[in-house]
Amino acid sequence: MTALVGVYQGHQGHDEMTAGVRVRAATECDISDLAYVLMSASGGVMEALYHELIPGQGAKQVIERLFSRAAASTALANCWVAECEGQVVGGLNAFSLALFDAEPPNPWLREDRQGLVTPFRALFNDAGCEAGYYVRAVAVYSKFRGSGVGEALMAQAHNDTRINRFSRTCLAVFADNTPAVGFYRRLGYTEVARHPAPKHRLMRYQGDTLLLVREV
């Protein structure tokens, strides 16, 4: 199971932007934006996992490959983007936690970097969240943060939680990312577990990672 942190780096939204936001299923044309979402949301975890992996390719280019795996948690079927006036302004990757045990091995995840995801595995093992709907990543381009885009994307996740008959929506976030923690608390999330965050020179946060849950 490879778990990452879901992070929204913004503030409470405004109705004027929310009214113009459309959330739709992601397509192949959105892969570059989705790679940005995973990188922005992970607080450096994705860069730490995939940097200097393939000669001549940066971490973002490797991360874009993840969306080609049809049966994986990063499959396009598990991704959405938010648009405003035809422009992608943010994105979401969310799915059933049960998918972690069923997805095929990740050919781009090196064995010596597995330790970077161990703390996130510990979070879910401690909380018994296996039956939940997991928001792995939600992020908004900086120009559009604080404009309600994050709320629109999370509304999509909450709707999918209900439609698929899950009892809770789960996500992980760095405790040091106080804007994100505050954002999720305003949406009704509560902390159920925490674990020390992994350490790496590319990580943007230290301290603990939190597992937050919102009951349906």
C-alpha positions in Angstrom: 0.0 0.0 0.0 1.4 3.4 -1.0 -0.3 6.2 0.9 0.4 9.9 0.3 -0.9 13.0 2.0 -3.9 14.9 0.8 -3.2 18.6 1.2 -5.1 21.8 0.3 -2.9 24.8 0.6 -5.4 27.6 0.8 -8.1 29.4 2.7 -11.9 29.3 3.0 -13.5 29.8 -0.4 -15.6 32.6 -1.9 -19.0 32.1 -3.5 -18.1 34.1 -6.6 -15.5 31.6 -7.7 -17.3 28.5 -6.5 -20.3 29.3 -8.7 -18.1 29.3 -11.8 -16.2 26.1 -11.0 -17.0 22.8 -12.7 -15.6 19.5 -11.5 -15.3 16.8 -14.1 -13.7 13.4 -14.6 -10.0 13.7 -15.6 -8.8 12.7 -19.1 -5.4 12.0 -20.6 -5.2 15.8 -21.5 -5.1 16.5 -17.7 -2.1 14.3 -16.8 0.3 17.2 -16.5 -2.1 19.0 -14.1 -2.7 15.8 -12.1 1.1 15.4 -11.7 1.1 18.9 -10.3 -1.7 18.0 -7.9 0.2 14.9 -6.5 3.4 16.9 -6.1 1.7 19.9 -4.5 -0.4 17.8 -2.2 2.4 15.5 -1.1 4.6 18.1 0.6 7.6 16.7 -1.1 6.9 13.0 -0.7 6.3 12.5 -4.5 9.6 14.3 -5.3 11.4 12.2 -2.8 10.0 9.0 -4.2 10.6 9.7 -7.9 13.6 12.1 -8.2 16.6 11.0 -10.2 14.9 7.8 -11.1 15.1 7.8 -14.9 18.1 9.4 -16.5 17.1 12.6 -18.3 13.7 12.8 -16.7 12.6 14.9 -13.7 10.3 13.7 -10.9 7.2 15.3 -12.6 7.8 13.3 -15.8 8.0 10.1 -13.9 5.0 10.9 -11.8 3.0 11.5 -15.1 3.7 7.8 -15.9 1.6 6.8 -12.9 -1.6 7.7 -14.5 -1.1 5.2 -17.3 -1.7 2.3 -14.9 -5.4 1.4 -15.4 -5.8 -0.8 -12.3 -3.9 1.5 -10.0 -5.0 4.1 -7.4 -3.6 6.8 -9.7 -5.7 5.6 -12.7 -7.6 8.4 -14.4 -10.8 6.8 -13.3 -9.8 7.9 -9.7 -9.0 11.5 -10.7 -11.0 14.7 -11.2 -10.1 18.2 -12.2 -11.8 21.6 -11.4 -12.2 24.0 -14.3 -13.1 27.7 -14.4 -13.8 29.3 -17.8 -12.2 26.3 -19.5 -9.0 26.4 -17.5 -7.9 23.6 -15.1 -7.5 25.3 -11.7 -7.1 22.2 -9.4 -7.5 18.5 -9.1 -8.3 15.5 -6.9 -7.2 11.9 -6.6 -9.5 9.8 -4.4 -10.6 6.1 -4.2 -11.5 3.2 -2.0 -8.8 2.3 0.5 -9.3 -1.3 -0.4 -7.7 -0.5 -3.8 -4.3 -0.3 -2.1 -4.3 -4.1 -1.5 -5.5 -4.9 -5.1 -3.4 -2.6 -7.3 -0.5 -4.0 -9.2 3.1 -3.3 -8.1 4.4 0.1 -8.9 7.4 -0.4 -11.3 8.7 3.1 -10.6 8.8 2.8 -6.8 12.3 1.7 -5.8 12.7 -0.7 -2.9 15.2 1.7 -1.1 12.5 4.4 -1.0 9.7 2.3 0.4 10.5 3.7 3.9 9.1 7.1 2.8 5.6 5.6 2.7 5.9 3.5 5.8 4.6 6.3 8.2 1.5 6.6 6.1 0.8 2.9 6.2 1.2 3.1 10.0 -1.5 5.8 10.1 -4.1 3.6 8.5 -3.1 0.5 10.3 -3.5 2.3 13.6 -6.9 3.7 12.8 -8.5 0.7 11.1 -9.6 2.9 8.1 -9.5 0.1 5.6 -13.2 0.5 4.6 -13.1 4.2 4.0 -12.9 6.4 0.9 -9.5 8.0 0.7 -8.6 11.4 -0.6 -4.9 11.0 -1.5 -4.4 14.4 -3.0 -6.3 17.6 -3.6 -4.6 20.8 -4.7 -5.3 24.1 -6.3 -3.1 26.3 -8.5 -1.8 29.2 -6.4 -3.6 31.9 -8.4 -6.9 30.3 -7.6 -6.4 29.4 -3.9 -8.9 30.9 -1.5 -11.6 31.0 -4.1 -13.7 28.0 -3.3 -12.0 25.5 -5.7 -10.8 23.3 -2.8 -14.3 23.2 -1.4 -15.7 22.2 -4.8 -13.2 19.3 -5.2 -13.8 18.1 -1.7 -17.6 18.2 -2.3 -16.9 15.8 -5.2 -15.1 13.4 -2.8 -17.8 13.6 -0.2 -20.5 12.9 -2.9 -18.5 9.9 -4.1 -18.2 8.7 -0.5 -22.0 8.7 -0.2 -22.7 7.3 -3.7 -20.4 4.3 -3.1 -21.8 3.7 0.3 -18.7 4.3 2.4 -19.2 5.4 6.0 -16.3 7.9 6.1 -13.9 9.9 4.0 -10.3 9.7 5.1 -7.2 11.8 4.4 -3.7 12.4 5.7 -2.1 15.8 6.2 1.1 17.2 7.7 0.4 18.7 11.1 2.8 21.6 10.2 0.6 22.5 7.2 -1.7 24.5 9.4 -3.8 26.1 6.6 -4.7 22.7 5.3 -5.5 21.3 8.7 -7.8 24.3 9.4 -9.4 23.9 6.0 -10.3 20.2 6.7 -11.5 20.9 10.2 -13.9 23.5 8.7 -15.3 20.7 6.5 -16.0 18.5 9.5 -12.8 16.4 9.7 -11.5 15.2 13.0 -8.1 13.7 13.9 -8.1 9.9 14.7 -4.4 9.1 14.5 -1.0 10.6 14.0 2.5 9.3 13.3 5.9 11.0 12.8 6.5 12.1 9.3 9.2 10.7 7.1 12.4 12.7 6.8 14.0 13.6 3.5 15.8 16.7 2.1 13.0 17.2 -0.4 10.2 17.1 2.2 8.6 20.5 2.8 7.1 19.6 6.3 8.5 17.9 9.4 6.7 16.8 12.6 3.7 14.5 12.5 1.3 13.4 9.8 -2.3 13.3 10.8 -5.1 11.0 9.7 -8.3 13.0 9.5 -11.8 11.4 9.1 -15.2 12.8 8.2 -18.1 10.5 8.9 -21.0 10.4 6.4 
